[in-house]
């Protein structure tokens, strides 16, 4: 219920919770999840959307995540920090 209050969407077909955040809110959300939901370190999947992946008619094409490696590493560090 706490996630629903925060406007986190539940995808019923694949069952994960999801939320779209601007980059400046990611650290706060990860801190909240670690302290209020998981009560520990975590390793949740994260997708980064750019204009191509969000609006392209070719959205079925796998996104090249190497261009976002620095952001993915930053997010993983936040998730695994004690």
Long-range contacts (C-beta under 8 A, 24 or more apart in sequence): 2-36, 2-37, 3-37, 6-32, 16-45, 20-49, 23-71, 26-75, 26-78, 27-78, 30-75, 30-78, 30-79, 31-78, 34-79, 41-79, 41-80, 41-81, 41-82, 42-79, 42-80, 43-76, 43-79, 43-80, 44-79, 46-72, 46-75, 48-72
